[in-house]
Amino acid sequence: KLKNITPKTIINNKSLLDLKTINEETNYKNSQIYSLITICKEKLLNKDISEAKNIYNKIKQLYETTKLKNTEKTLLYYSIKELFSEIQLTTVNIER
């Protein structure tokens, strides 16, 4: 389990190991979001809209609370936006 590190910790400790841990934690959360996107799409394929929406909400929460580089944040934003559209389309198709 990765330890929680704040910018203040880095300044006080001036440790490159702390910087590395922050980078690893960011990469972990980034990959965790992509994994959840994949799971959410599988739920949509199985027409499990309710669970897909729950997972989507977890994805949004992780996205909003994870510090990412601008390019990573932008890529994730569009992946999440696309996922939202897929949820909406699947919901409409099931209601028909």
C-alpha positions in Angstrom: 0.0 0.0 0.0 1.3 3.4 -0.9 1.8 6.0 1.8 0.0 9.3 1.6 2.3 12.1 0.8 1.5 15.8 0.7 3.5 18.5 -1.0 4.5 19.7 2.5 6.0 16.3 3.2 8.1 16.6 0.1 9.4 20.0 1.0 10.2 19.0 4.5 11.9 15.7 3.6 13.3 16.7 0.3 13.3 13.1 -0.7 13.4 11.8 -4.3 11.9 8.5 -3.0 8.9 10.5 -1.9 8.7 12.0 -5.4 8.9 8.6 -6.9 6.2 7.3 -4.7 3.9 10.1 -5.7 4.5 9.3 -9.4 3.8 5.6 -8.7 0.6 6.5 -6.9 -0.5 8.7 -9.8 0.2 6.0 -12.3 -1.6 3.5 -10.2 -4.7 5.7 -9.9 -4.5 6.4 -13.7 -4.4 2.7 -14.5 -7.1 2.0 -12.0 -9.4 4.5 -13.8 -8.7 2.8 -17.1 -9.4 -0.6 -15.6 -12.7 0.6 -14.2 -13.6 2.0 -17.7 -13.0 -1.4 -19.2 -15.2 -3.1 -16.5 -17.9 -0.5 -17.0 -17.9 -1.2 -20.8 -18.3 -4.9 -20.0 -21.3 -4.2 -17.8 -22.8 -2.2 -20.7 -22.3 -5.1 -23.0 -24.2 -7.3 -20.5 -27.0 -4.6 -20.3 -26.2 -4.1 -16.6 -26.9 -0.3 -16.7 -27.3 0.1 -13.0 -23.9 -1.3 -12.2 -22.3 0.6 -15.1 -23.6 3.8 -13.7 -22.2 3.0 -10.2 -18.8 2.3 -11.7 -19.0 5.5 -13.8 -19.6 7.4 -10.6 -16.5 5.8 -9.1 -14.5 6.7 -12.2 -15.6 10.3 -12.0 -14.7 10.5 -8.3 -11.2 9.1 -8.9 -10.7 11.4 -11.9 -11.7 14.4 -9.8 -9.4 13.5 -6.9 -6.3 12.3 -8.8 -3.6 14.7 -9.7 -2.5 14.1 -13.2 -0.4 15.8 -15.9 -2.6 17.9 -18.2 -2.1 15.5 -21.1 -3.1 12.5 -19.0 -6.1 14.5 -17.6 -7.2 15.4 -21.1 -7.0 11.8 -22.4 -8.9 10.5 -19.4 -11.5 13.3 -19.7 -12.3 12.2 -23.3 -12.3 8.5 -22.4 -14.8 9.2 -19.5 -16.9 11.5 -21.8 -17.1 8.7 -24.4 -18.1 6.2 -21.6 -20.9 8.5 -20.5 -22.2 8.7 -24.1 -22.1 4.9 -24.3 -24.1 4.6 -21.1 -26.6 7.0 -22.4 -26.9 5.2 -25.8 -27.3 1.8 -24.1 -29.9 3.2 -21.7 -31.9 4.6 -24.6 -31.6 1.4 -26.7 -32.8 -0.8 -23.7 -35.8 1.5 -23.1 -37.0 1.0 -26.7 
